[in-house]
């Protein structure tokens, strides 16, 4: 979609800072600022590189100060707040228009001189290109002075004092190298003049930027940066047609810089922009979506895909600007960020990445920044993996990966049934228990010190819906594998009859080829199992290893029926909606556990959208009616009913206040996708329901014009869900709503 904003959108600095844009590079790095070009939080920056993708992120360039000189008069085009408010710059007063049409573009005008600013984050690289075009009236002497503000520090560092940044000429690339904190940033520019920011060449350290949005969230509301030099364009009176330009290109890899910047930089800028827009056009084409909003969501969904250097594979960033790649979030966003975009390569790689890190049946909840070990405090990531893998296999024919998925799913179900870490185990009734002490294992996992605002230890409703679904998926995989084995045996027998034994021996006699095959298989097995190779996977039942696939499938069918029977008996309320969480031991349950059971939350909707839902249509419609009445908003579902005494209508203030509200009424974007998909799935008249949903999605399209343009936020306030909160761009919010657009277009096509 093309977003165009004008002066009415930044009548004040606060209004201008209420919207931002986001560009990502497929490595975990990104570029994000407000539409008026200011930074309203520490995580706003022109270039945040992922020096180790995606977990080690560095703020390389905070911003650009831009001053236009017209006949000796200075016009500051920059907008930025400072701790000392008298220093605030209000360049938005000269900003006529901001456009986001795949890439951002600004038009400033002062005294008749027009300045067009463009920038691009070349995909797959930690680099940034920025250009300015200055157009003056005949006879005007105008030029632009740009002062980059550098960081070159890790993303979560907050330097408060001066630190040395060195830069030197690189003759072989006709550019410069900036060095600080053990990292390098390369610069090439066609500026007519480059001057040091200060007389001694050491740079100017600015330590008093003020970040309003961080301060409002209870975070550190100040920031800093280093000014080393000023870049100046030519005077317009000295150039043809009263125009001049200035291009600056940055990168962390000197080879990329040498290769790309061998041409005239203005041409390089055009080529980089054209390449990125062509990539985006192809993404939209492959998605098959027709509606402009759906196409925009396809572009936005792709923005969360990232390489993971540690596995040489792919993953999904949970959200920008705060989060890395999380297991639960990845599996929820998986379909919308990969299969919906027909990106099989990324989907395949992501599934293998998480299979590699599976430990004792549990997949990582979080890959931390840096070299820390993954965290495994989640019960649902593994179960959601099984659902995601099943959806992949129903979209793509991939026998090799199906075999790997079968092995992984069997391990997960075996560990969960017999018991693994964090008190995850199957109870006698077949239902799944999870959680103990201070460990929160579901997506409602916030914890403040030793306070658990949403304790859901025991048998959470969505976890048991996922559990039933996982057992059914494993059952189906076993049946498919058994059928494939039968075909393979039959084919082998026919080959044995028809083939010449001597020819077969000759083909197989190539020892080098056999060795290569064995090495490849061993390497793949090592990648898949790693440390888990030594784990003794518990058997699901006596004699499990001796069973063939058909026998295993029959046993799993019996287990699934037991789970389903217990689920419907114990989770169903008299009105056919679902309890949120059952205590592990009902007879000794605490008062708090009994209250948690009765709470009306959005978790029951997830029971309706897995591949194998545990409830039938009549009950599903009752659940959807309750959600519509108690939890529905146009941008998401409330996490708790307003009728509940623990309901928090507002999200904001200190960390404690935010945590207390986080899952206690705050509106979450991603369950809305499940709600609409469930409405469509269980509708009596699918076409009529698709038309209704299409109309209601107008609320989502309005939300895509608020906050981070083209994206959907993590959360919104429960009472008035009008402004983005939390992460301004959240993968699962985008991915789940994208699926809604695809499904209604399929129905209405």
N, C-alpha and C positions, 0 to 999 in steps of 0.2 A: 504494500500500500504506500501511497505517497502522502506524507504528512507535511503540511505547510502551516507554519505559525507566523503571526505578525505582531505588531506592536500591542495589540489588545491582549496578548498573552504574556507580556512582561511590563505591565504598568508599574509594577514594583519589582525590586530584586527578588523578594520572596516568591512572588508569582512566577517570575522567570526561572527560579531554581526548583520549582515544583515538578518540572519535567526534565528528563535527561535522555541521552541516547546511549547505545551500547554497540560496540564492534568487538568481535572476538577473532582469535587467530588460529583456532583449532589445536592449540597447545596448552590451553589454560590461561593464556595471557589475554588482555583486553584493553580497550580504550573506552572511557566513559566520562562525560562531563554533562553539566546542565546545558539546556538549549541556548542559554545566553553566554556559554563559554566559561562559566565560573566553576570552581570546585566547591561543593557544599558538604563534602565529607572527605575523610582521608583516603577513601577508596575511589574517589574520582581522580583520574589522571589521564594524560594523553597516551602514555605507553606504560602498561604494566606487563612486563615480559615474564615468561615462564622459562627460566634458565635451566630448570630440570622439569620437563613436562609431566603432569600439570602442577606438581606439588611445591616447587620452590619458585615463588613469584616475587619479582622485584619491581618496585616503582622506579622507573628509569627517568621519565619526564613527567613532571607534575602538570605543567601548563605553559602557555606562552603569554607574555605581556606584549601587547601590540599597540603601538602609538603611530598615528597618521599625522604627518606634517604637511600642511597646505599653506604655501606662501609664508612660511615661518611660524605659523600658528599650530600648536600641538593639540590633537584630539585623541584622548585615550580610549581606544576601542575595547579595552579589557574590562571585564566585570569580575570583582572579587571582594569578599569581605575580609576585614582584618580585626584583630582583637581591639585595636584602637580604631573605632569606627570612623574617625576623621580621615583615615587613610583609604577608606572604601573607594573603589573605582566603579563607575557606572557607565561602562561602554555600551550597555544595552540601550541607552538613550539614542545611540547612533545605529542601532541594529534595526534594519527594515524588515528582514525576513529570515526565517530559518526553514530549511527544507530537509527532510529525510526521505530519500527515495532510493533505498539500498545503501546509500552513503550520505553523510551529512554535508550540508552546504549553507554558508551564511552570506548575507549581503549587508554590508555596512555602508552608510553614506554620511559624509560630513562636508559642508561647504561645496556641495555638488560633486565631490570626488567619491567614486564608487569603489568599494573593495569587496571582492569575492574571495571567500576562504573555503578551501576544500581539504579534506583529509581522508586517508585510507589506511587500513591495517592489512597489509598484504598477507593473504592466508598461508598458513603453514610456516610462517617466519616470525621471529621476534623483531619486528621492524615497524616503522611508521613513516608515512610521507605526508607532508603538509605543503600546500601551495597557496599563494596569494596573487590576485590580479588587481592592479590599481589602474583605474580609468579616470583621468582628469578632464576638465573642460579645457579647450584651447587657451593657451597662455598661462595656465596654472602650473606652479612648481609644487609638485607633490611627491612624497616618497614615504615608504612604510619602514618602521623600525621594530623589529621583533626581538624580544629577549626571552630565550628559553629558560625555564626554571627546572633545574635537574634535581633528581632524587638520588638514584643509584644506591638504593638501600633496600633491604628486604621489606616486603609488603606490610608487615605488622610492626616494623620499627617506627619509632616516632622521634627522630633526631631533634634534640633541643639546643644543641650547640654546634658550632662550626666544625666541619670535618674536611680533610683535604680532598679535593677533586683535581686531578691533573689532566691536562689535555695537551696533545702534541700533534704536529703535522705528520700525516702519513703520505709520503711522496708517491708511493706506488699506487695509491688509489685517489690521489689528489683530494684528500679529505683529512679528517681529524679523528683522533682516538681519545676518548675521555675515560679516565680510570678512577675508581673509588671502591673501597671495601672489597677489593679482590675481583671486581667485575669490570668489563669494558663495554663501552658504547661508542659506535662509530658514527660519524657525521659527515655528510657531504651536502654542500649548498651552492647555489649559483648567486648568492648575495653579491651585490656590487661592492659591499664593504663589510668587514667583520672587525669589530672593535672589542677590546676587553671591557668588562663591566666596571672595573675600577682601575685606578692608576698603577697599583703594584701587581696586577694580574692574578691575584689570589682568589678573586671572586667575592661576591656579596652574599652573605648568608641571611635569609629571611626566616624569622622564627615565629612570626605572629599572624599567620593566616588563621582566619576564624571559619570553622565549619559548622554551620547552623544545624544541619541535619544530624551530625554526630552528637552535638551538644543536646539536642532534643531527645536523643535516644539514651542519654546517660553515658555516652562514650567521651573520649578526649576530644574536645571541640577545637583543638588548635593543630596547626601543621607548619611545616617548614620546607625550605628548598634552597637551592644554590643557583645564583645567577653568575655565569662566567663570561658571557659575551653578548654583544648586540649584533644582529644581522640586518643590514639595510638594503633596500631595493634601490634601483636607479631613480634619479629625478625624472619625472614625466616629461619635463620640458627638454630633456636631453635625449629622449627616445622617440621613436616614430609614433604618430597618431596619439600622442599624449598618454601612452600606456606604458606600464612597467610590470614586472612580475618578480616573484621571489619563491623559490622552492627549497625545501629542506627535507632531507631523507636521512633517517636513522636506522641502525640495525645492530644487532649484537654479534653477527657473523661477518667477518671481513670478506670471506669468499663471496657471500651473497651480495654484499655492497659493491665489490669490484665488478661482479658480473652484471648487476642491474644498472649500476650507475655509469656504465661506459658511454652512454649516450647523453645528449642534451637533457638536463634534468626536467625541463617542462614536458618533454616528450615522454620521459620515464614516468612522470606523474600521470599523464593521460593513459599510458599503457597499463599501469598498475590499477587505475580506476576501471578501465575497460575490462581487464581480466577478472576483477572481483565482481563486477556487475554481470559478466557472462557466466561466472560460476553460480551466482544467485539465480539467474534466469534458468539455468539447467536444473537447479534444485526444484524450482517451482514446476517445471515441466514434468519431472519425474514423480512429483507428488500427485499429479493428476487432479489437483483441486481446481475448482472453477471460481468460487467466490473470492473477492479480493482479501477479505479477512482471513479466510482459510489459507490462501497463498502466503500472506504475511506470517501466519503462525508456522507455516512450513519453513520459511526463512529463519524465523526465531528459534524453532526447534533445533535446526542445524547448528545454531550458535553455541549450543551446550556440548556438542561432541568435541572430544579432545583426545589427543594421543597420551599414552602413559608410558613414559620412558622405561620404567622399571620392568615392564612386561613386554615392551615392544608391541603394544597393542592399543586398543581404544577403550575409552571410558566416557562417562557423562558427568559434566560438572553439575552439581545439584542446584546452584544458583549463584548469581552475581549480585553484589560484589564480594560476599562473605565466604561462600562455601566452596569446598573442594568436591571430589567425586566420592559419593556415599553409596553404600550398597543398596539400601532400601530405596533411596531416591532414584538411583540408576534403574532399578528393575521396574519401578512405577512409570518412569519416563521412557523406558526402553523402546516400546513399540512406536510411540509418537516421534521419537528422535531418530529412529533407524528404519524400521519396516515401513512406516507410513511414508517415508521419503524414498522408499525403494533403495536403501543403502544397505545391501546385504553384507558387504565387506565389513562395514562398521559393526553391524549387528553380530556377525559371526565372531569378530574380534572381542567385543564386549563380553559375550557369553564365555569365551575362553579365558579372558582376563579374570573373571570372577570365579570360574571353576579352579583356576590355578591357586587362588587364595583361600579356598574352602578348607576349614579346619574343624575336625570333629563334627562335620555336618553343618557348620555355621559359616556363612559368608560375611565378609567384612561389613561393618556398619559405616566405617570411616577409614579412608586413607588420609592420615594426617599430613600437614605441611612438613617438608624436609624429609629426613631419613628415619623418622619414627616408625615403629611397627604398626600395622593396621589394628584397629579396634574391632572387637567381635561382639559387642554388647547389643545384639539385635536378634529377635526371634523370627522376624518376617522376611528379611532379605533373602534367605534361602528358599522359602516357600514362594516368594514372588519371583525368584529366579526360575523355578519350575514352571510357573504360569507363563512367564516371558518366553522361555525356551519352547514351550508348547505352541505358543502363538507364532513364533518364528518357524517352527517345523510345519505348521499348517499353511504357511505362506511360501516357503521355499522347500524344494526337494534337496536334501543334504544328508545322504546316508552316513557319511563319515562323522559329521558333527552330531547326528542323531545318536550314534553309538556312544559318543563321549557324554552326551547329555543323559542318556539312559544310565550310564555308570554313576554320574554325579547325582542324579535324582535318587537312585537306589541308596547311595550312601547317606544322603540327607534324610530320607524317610527312615532308614534304619537307625541312624543316630537319634533322631527325634523320638522315635517310638521307644527306644530302649533307655534314652536319657543321655543328655550331654550337659555342657556348661550352663550356668545361670538358671539352674533348676528347670531346664526345658526337658519335658518328658511327657509321655502319653499316660494318662490316668486309666484306671480300670474300665471306665465307661467309653474309652476310645478317644476322648477329647484331649486336647493338648494344653498342658500347663506350662507357664513361663513366668519368670521373674522371681527375685528374692532380694532381701535386704534393700539396698538403695539402688539396685540396678533396674532401670526402666527399659524395657525391651521392645515396646511397640513404638509407633511413630509419635505418640503422645509421651515423649520421653524427657521433658524438661525436669531439671532438678536444680534447686538452689540450696547449696550446702547440704544439709541433711533433711531438707524439706522436699517432699514429692507432691506437687500440686495435683497431679492426676495419677494416683497410684492404681495401676491396673494389673497387679500381680494376680495370678490365678488363670482363668480361662477366658481371655478376651474374645469377643464375638468375631471380629474380622480374622484373627489368627486361626480360629477353628474353621472358619469358612475357607481360608487358604489351605489349611491342613487337609480338609476333605478334598479340596481341589487337587492338591499335590498327590494324594494317594490315587485319585482317579486318573490323573495324568500318567503316573507311573504304571498303573494297570494297563492303560492304553498303549504305552510305549512297550511294555512287555508283550502284549498281544501282537503289535506290529513287528517287533523283533522276532517273535516266534514264527510269524508268517514269512518274514524275510529269510529266516534260517531254513525253513522248509523249501522255499524257492531255491536258495543257494545249494542245498543238498541235492535237490532234483536236478539242477543245472550241472552240478559236479558229476552226478551219475551219468547224465547224457554225454558229457564231455569225455568221461572215462570210456564209454562205449565207442564214441566216434573218433576220439583222438588217437593219434599214434604215440605210443608210449616213448618211443625213442626220441620223437620230436619234442615231447614235453621235457624229457631229461636234458636234451640239448639246450632248451630255453632256460631251464632252471640251473644249468651248470655254471653259468657265469657267476663266479664267486664275488666279483666286485659289485655286481648289481645286487646280489643278495645282501651283501654287507651294507650297501647304501640303504637298502630298504630297512634292514634291522636297525641301523643307526638312526634313521628318520623316526621309526616307531619308538625307539628308546628315548629319543629327545622329546617327542611329543608326550610320552608318558611321564617323563620327568617334569615337564612344564605343567602338566595337569595336576600332578600329585605333590611335588616338592616335599615339604616336611610331612605332609599328610600321608606320604608313602608308607611310613612306619606305623600308622594308626591301624589298630585291629578293629575293622568295621564290624560292629555287632550284627548278628543275624536277626532278621525280622521274626523268624519263628524256627522251631526245631526242624532240621532237615532242609533249611532254606537253600543251602548251596547245592544240594543234590536235586532240587526241583528243576524242571525245564521251564521255559518262559511261559508256557500255557498254564502250568500249575501255579507259578508265582502270580500270574494275572488273576487266576481264580481266587487265590488266597487274599490278594489285595482287594478284590471285589467284595469279599466278605467283610474285610476291615472297613472299607468305605461305607458299607451299609450300616455297620455298627456305629460309625462316627455320625452318619446322617441321622440315624434314629435317636441317638443321644442328643445331638444338636437340636433337632426339632422339638424334642420332649423338654429339654432343659432351658433352651434359650428363648423359646416362644412365650410371649406374654399372652394374657387372655384376649387382647385385641389383635393378636397375630403379628405385632411388631416384635423386635428382638431386644432382650436385655443386653447391656453393654459389656459386662464382664461378670463371670461367675467366680465366686471364691473357690480356692482349691479345695477347702474343706468347709462345706456349707454349715455343718453342725456346730463348728467352733468359730465361725466367721465373726470378725469384729463389726462394730456398728458402722465404721467407715467403709468396710468392704461391702456391707449390705446396701449402704447408700450409693456406692459406686455402681453396683449392679443395676439399680433402678434408674440411673441417669439416662436421659435421652440425648444421645450423641450421634454424630454422623457416621460412626464406624460401621453401623449395620448396612450402609449402602454398598460397602465393598463386597458383601456376601452376594450381591446381585450381578457383579460384572466379571467375576472370574470365569474361566473357560467352562467349568462344571459347577453351576450354582447349586447350593444345597437346598434352596427353597423353590416352591412352585409358584405359578403365576398369581394365584389368589393372595397368597401371603406377601409376595413381592409388591403387589399393588397397595396393600395395607401399609407396608413399610414406606413406600414412596409417598403415600398420602401424609403420613406423620412427618416425614422430612420436609415436605412442601409446607406444611402448616407451622412447624416449629423451627426449622433450620435453614430454609432456602433464602438466599439473596441473589441478586442478578450477577454477582461476581464470585460467589462461592457459597459454601455451607458453613453455618455456625458450628463450632466444635462442641457446644453445649446449649441446651434449650434455654431461652430467656426465662422460662418458668422456674428454673432451678435456683435455689438460694445461693449457690456458688457461682452463678453467672456473673462474668465481668464484661460490661458493655464496651469498655474503652481499653485500648492498648497504647501504652506510652509511659513516659516518666523514667524512673530509675530501672536498673536491671531487675531488681526484686519485683517492682510493680509490673514490669513487662512479663516476667516469668509467671507471675501469679495469674495473668490474663491469657497467656499464650495458647492454652488449650481449654480455656474455661469460658468460651463464648466467642473468642476471636474467629473471624471468618477466614476460612482457608480456601484457596483457589482450586486446588487439584480435585477435591471430592466433587466439585460441581460437574466435572467431566464424567465421573462415574454415575452421578445422579441422572444426567441427561441420557447417557448410554443405557442405563437401566430402564428409564422411561420408555425409550425406543424399543428395547429388547422385549419388554413385557406388555407393550401396548396392544390393545385389541385391534386398533386401526393404525398401522404403522405409518402410512402416508400422512394421515391427519396429524399424528403425533410429531412427525418430522417437520411439518409445516409450523406447528406450534413452537417447537424448539428453535427453529430457524428465526422466528420472530423474537423469541426471548433472548437469543444470542446478541441482540442489539445492545444489551447491557454489557456484554463482554467486549464488543467492538468499541463501546465508549471507554471502557477501562483500558483498552490498548492505546488510547490517545492520552491517557493520564499516566503519571509516573514515568516509567521507562517506555518510550514510544515503541509500539509494535510488540511489546512483551506483556506478560501478566505477572503480577507480584506474588510473593509468598503468602501474605496475609493482608487482611483489612479489618477495620474495627467492627465489632459485633453489632453495635447500635446503628451506626451510619457508615456503611462500608463504601466510602467515597474516595479515600486517598490511600495510596500504596503504603504498606508497612513492611518491616522486615527486609528481606532481599527484594530489591525492586525488579528483579528478573529471575523467575524460578522455573526450572526445567519441567518439573512434574505438572505445574499449573498450565504451562504452554502445551506440553505433550498430550495431556488428557483432554484438553478442550479441542486440540487439533483433531483428535480421534472422533470427536462429536461431529465436526464439520465433515469429515470423510464419510461417516456413517449416514448422516442425513442426506448428503449428496448422492450416495448410492441408492437410498430409498426413493429419492425424488427424481432421479435421472430418467 
